[in-house]
Amino acid sequence: MVSMLGMKKHTNGPLQEKLNELQRELNIFYEISNAMRSTLKLDEILYIILTAITSHAGLGLNRAILFLVNEKDNTIEGKMGIGPGSGEDARKIWDFIDTAKMTLNDLIEQYKHSKKVADSRLNHLVRNVKISINEENGILAKAVLDKQIHHITPNQIHLYQNNPLIKDLGTEEFVVIPLKAHDRIVGIIVADNIFNKKPITEDDIKMLSMFANQAGLAIENSMLYEQALVRAHTDSLTQLWNHGYFQYTLSRLIEQSKQKSPIEQISLLLIDIDNFKNYNDTNGHQNGDIVLKSIAYKIKEQSRKMDFVCRYGGEEFAVILPQTGKEEACKIAERIRKAIEEASPLTVSIGIATFPEEETEKEGLIKLSDMRLYNAKANGKNRISCQ
């Protein structure tokens, strides 16, 4: 009887361990699923995916970087990387997470209030990567083309020593996971254990494979949402942001700036096409629309990537310049004015105002820019007014 009980206990041990492991995996996927349903913003979705791979409450690898497929250009583009910068950093981070008993949701919430991910060396490295999708361009392109997970072991790493990305990562073993949505690859993840040197196991790859389908669908949903958002807030003629998006963005940036110390400057340009009504009456509305589109293009071309270029209404445009003081704003305004003068049959006048030095609220900033635009018009047109 005793031996039978002993045998039963011995038999249940491995089975119980297996059940416990299965329960842990189910809990991880439940938490990850809930997190990915909490937002449709692409940057937050990417962060959740990478945090799920690297956090102790998730799959527990040391580093993970994510690339998205640009189908239009047939390229893979680096978007985000998460992981410590060194072994010492890794130990500090892991100790802090354990001490604070941080959950996956805690780590995700922290992202919304921190610039650490954006400022990390790994993230800067990743965001500079752009690779054409063809067989000659290495393991990342291959993973997109064959839609297969690739596990590069320490015995195989010498085959990739000439790959610039792998060289910069300094890894001895890594796994490349394609992210699939409806039989289409939307991105890939590269993950490794560079600091704790744990081998990447078959169980790790099984979990990553299961997770990849979930992540791919979340990315696709986010992209569709952002495309719909862009269409809803885009002016159909000029393809610039519309008036509603201008009002929303300026309010949001000002409120965000007020929360920072020191408060970040924001400048606003209001731009009006000189003598546009006369041009329309003489040449017709169809030619007027051509001029509107060409001037919109020039404003966008002479602005920076960080700026928000909007059609304010009619023949009037607005450019929101984040993190920009008056002196720089006036230089940008003059550059826009001059480019339009050289390329268009019409000229523009521009009024400039800066938050918080001159106005501390959105309405006041718009009113001051508008008043300076009027002054530029009254003083001869084809000029900017900064004072």
Secondary structure as UniProt FT lines:
FT   HELIX           2..36
FT   TURN            37..38
FT   HELIX           42..54
FT   TURN            56..59
FT   STRAND          63..70
FT   TURN            71..74
FT   STRAND          75..82
FT   HELIX           87..100
FT   HELIX           104..111
FT   TURN            112..113
FT   HELIX           116..119
FT   HELIX           121..127
FT   STRAND          130..132
FT   HELIX           135..137
FT   HELIX           138..146
FT   STRAND          150..152
FT   TURN            154..156
FT   HELIX           157..160
FT   TURN            161..162
FT   HELIX           164..169
FT   STRAND          174..181
FT   TURN            182..183
FT   STRAND          184..192
FT   TURN            194..196
FT   HELIX           202..232
FT   TURN            236..238
FT   HELIX           243..258
FT   STRAND          266..273
FT   TURN            274..275
FT   HELIX           276..283
FT   HELIX           285..302
FT   TURN            305..306
FT   STRAND          308..313
FT   TURN            314..315
FT   STRAND          316..322
FT   HELIX           326..343
FT   STRAND          348..355
FT   TURN            356..358
FT   HELIX           362..378
FT   TURN            379..380
FT   STRAND          384..385
//
